[in-house]
Amino acid sequence: MMINRKQRIFAFIAAMVLGIVILGALTFISLGAEHECNGAGCHVCEMIKQCKKLVAMVGGAAPGCLIFIAALRILKDILQDIATSIRSDTLISMKVELLD
Ligand SMILES: [Zn+2]
């Protein structure tokens, strides 16, 4: 199954968005762990609870890191494709001598 450039770019964007959301949730959980809690109805505690649900739903931190690594791999492939398409051999770059 061949994956074309558009599909790779879409996969890269989707992986980056998912990875950013997961890492953002983990960052909020770690930063909000030592907040000054107001007790019942604390907005920070409610947000932490939502972030924990999100991370549990996606599967934890390790898949988030793997998603980032996969996204970087996809980005590398995209950049290699672009570099290959830009770098085209011309008669001048191949130093072909045209004689009439
Ligand atoms: Zn709180």
Residues whose N, C-alpha, C, O or C-beta is under 5 A from the ligand:
A	BS01	ZN	C37 N38 C42 V44 C45
